[in-house]
């Protein structure tokens, strides 16, 4: 197996594009061995940037789902379900977990909230069948509101 990886590496610089897995394994091995002159530093930096962006996108995705469900919750109280409440709680945990594990994302929280809301508004309109204009153009939610707002189980409303 090691010889086939070496043959692929000897084949040229496009190895990363042809076989990301083998390229990554090879680069990690070179780093561990201290063979820095042989690594593809620019491509490694690009991949590390991509890992960071992936963490941001996971935060944004959880915020989007959370906001879409809260919009639906607010606009269709008659359709509230246990499933919606569970999704809201689950996405809150995902947001909190993502921020806890990646504290650097807090610096991009406002950006994530804005971008997620744009998609959440469209998603809520699509899922409810209501016109997009039903939902505010600007997010009605603060971060605290998203995380702390009480969502009772349907049937248990006071």
C-alpha positions in Angstrom: 0.0 0.0 0.0 2.8 2.4 0.9 4.4 1.8 -2.5 1.2 2.7 -4.4 0.9 5.9 -2.4 4.5 6.7 -3.2 3.9 6.0 -6.9 0.9 8.3 -6.9 3.0 11.0 -5.2 5.7 10.6 -7.8 3.0 11.1 -10.5 2.7 14.8 -9.9 1.2 17.7 -8.0 -2.4 16.8 -9.0 -2.5 14.0 -6.5 -4.5 16.0 -4.0 -7.2 16.5 -6.7 -7.2 12.9 -7.7 -7.1 11.3 -4.3 -7.5 13.6 -1.3 -7.4 10.8 1.2 -4.0 9.4 0.1 -2.6 12.9 -0.2 -3.7 13.8 3.3 -2.3 10.6 4.8 1.0 11.3 3.0 1.2 15.0 4.1 0.4 14.0 7.7 3.1 11.4 7.6 5.7 13.9 6.3 4.7 16.4 9.0 5.1 13.8 11.7 8.5 12.8 10.4 9.6 16.4 10.3 10.2 16.2 6.5 8.9 19.8 6.1 10.8 20.4 2.8 8.6 17.7 1.2 5.2 18.9 2.3 2.7 20.8 0.2 2.4 23.7 2.6 0.1 25.8 0.5 -2.3 23.0 0.0 -2.2 22.0 3.7 -3.0 25.6 4.6 -5.9 25.5 2.2 -7.2 22.3 3.8 -6.9 23.7 7.3 -8.8 26.8 6.2 -11.5 24.5 4.8 -11.8 22.7 8.2 -12.3 26.0 9.9 -15.0 27.0 7.4 -16.7 23.7 7.8 -17.1 24.4 11.6 -18.6 27.8 10.7 -21.0 26.2 8.3 -22.1 23.7 10.9 -22.9 26.5 13.3 -24.8 28.4 10.5 -26.7 25.3 9.6 -27.8 24.7 13.2 -28.9 28.3 13.5 -30.8 28.1 10.2 -32.8 25.1 11.3 -33.4 26.6 14.7 -34.7 29.9 13.3 -36.8 28.2 10.6 -38.6 26.2 13.3 -39.0 29.2 15.6 -40.5 31.1 12.6 -42.9 28.3 12.0 -43.7 28.0 15.7 -44.6 31.7 15.8 -46.6 31.8 12.6 -48.5 28.5 12.9 -49.3 27.9 16.5 -52.1 25.5 15.5 -49.5 23.3 13.8 -47.1 23.1 16.7 -45.9 19.6 17.4 -43.8 17.7 19.8 -41.5 17.1 16.8 -41.0 20.9 16.3 -40.2 21.3 20.0 -37.7 18.5 19.9 -36.0 20.0 16.8 -35.8 23.4 18.5 -34.2 21.9 21.6 -31.8 19.7 19.5 -30.6 22.6 17.4 -30.1 24.7 20.5 -27.8 22.0 21.8 -25.9 21.8 18.5 -25.4 25.6 18.5 -24.2 25.6 22.1 -21.9 22.6 21.5 -20.4 24.1 18.3 -19.6 27.4 20.1 -18.2 25.5 23.1 -15.9 23.3 21.0 -14.9 26.2 18.7 -14.9 29.3 20.8 -13.3 31.3 17.9 -16.6 31.1 16.1 -18.1 33.6 18.6 -16.3 36.3 16.6 -18.4 35.3 13.6 -21.7 34.8 15.4 -23.4 38.0 14.1 -22.4 37.0 10.5 -23.7 33.4 11.1 -27.0 34.7 12.5 -27.5 37.1 9.5 -26.7 34.5 6.9 -28.7 31.7 8.6 -31.8 33.9 8.9 -31.9 34.6 5.2 -32.1 30.9 4.5 -34.4 30.2 7.5 -36.9 32.7 6.2 -37.1 31.0 2.8 -37.2 27.6 4.5 -40.0 28.5 6.8 -42.0 29.9 3.9 -41.4 26.8 1.8 -42.4 24.4 4.7 -45.5 26.3 5.8 -46.8 27.3 2.4 -47.0 30.9 3.7 -45.7 33.8 1.5 -42.2 34.8 2.3 -43.4 38.3 3.2 -45.2 36.7 6.2 -41.8 36.5 7.9 -39.8 39.6 8.8 -37.1 40.7 6.5 -34.7 41.2 9.4 -34.4 38.5 12.0 -36.7 39.0 15.0 -34.4 36.9 17.1 -31.5 37.9 19.3 -29.0 35.2 20.1 -30.3 35.1 23.7 -33.8 34.7 22.3 -32.8 31.8 20.2 -31.1 29.9 23.0 -33.2 30.8 26.0 -36.8 31.3 24.8 -39.2 28.9 26.5 -40.7 26.4 24.1 -43.4 24.4 26.0 -44.3 20.9 24.8 -47.5 21.1 22.7 -50.5 20.5 24.9 -48.6 21.8 27.9 -48.9 25.5 27.1 -49.9 27.6 30.1 
